[in-house]
Amino acid sequence: MALDPANVLSRIAGPSALASGTSTVFTGSASHIYTVKKIKIVNTDVSNSKTVQLFINGSATGNAVTPVMTIDAGGWAESDDFMILSGTDTLQATTSATGLTITVFALDQN
């Protein structure tokens, strides 16, 4: 079976620093469907732990796709849960402070 180049896992966001508070990590394009396969968040602060929570289409409680996660100083968190973003859906993160870097890997099934 030949590999379909349209269905290759790629980095769709990051690595990029998250601001303190709410940041938009990724905004999709119309007529595209994104299957998120892996998200990695690194705490670049070696002295202080940080918290982060992920959301789709806004940071209201009803849009949360993860619980609030604490990332130890100098540590990281990974998610291998599948998430589907379609069209111009957005992926947001809320953080307790600066010092977190996020990278998102997905299939862009346009």
Secondary structure, DSSP 4 states (H G I P E B T S, - for coil): ----GGG--EEEEEEEEEPSEEEEEEE--TT-EEEEEEEEEEE--SS--EEEEEEESSSSGGGBSS--EEE-TT-EEEE---EEEETT-EEEEEESSS-EEEEEEEEE--
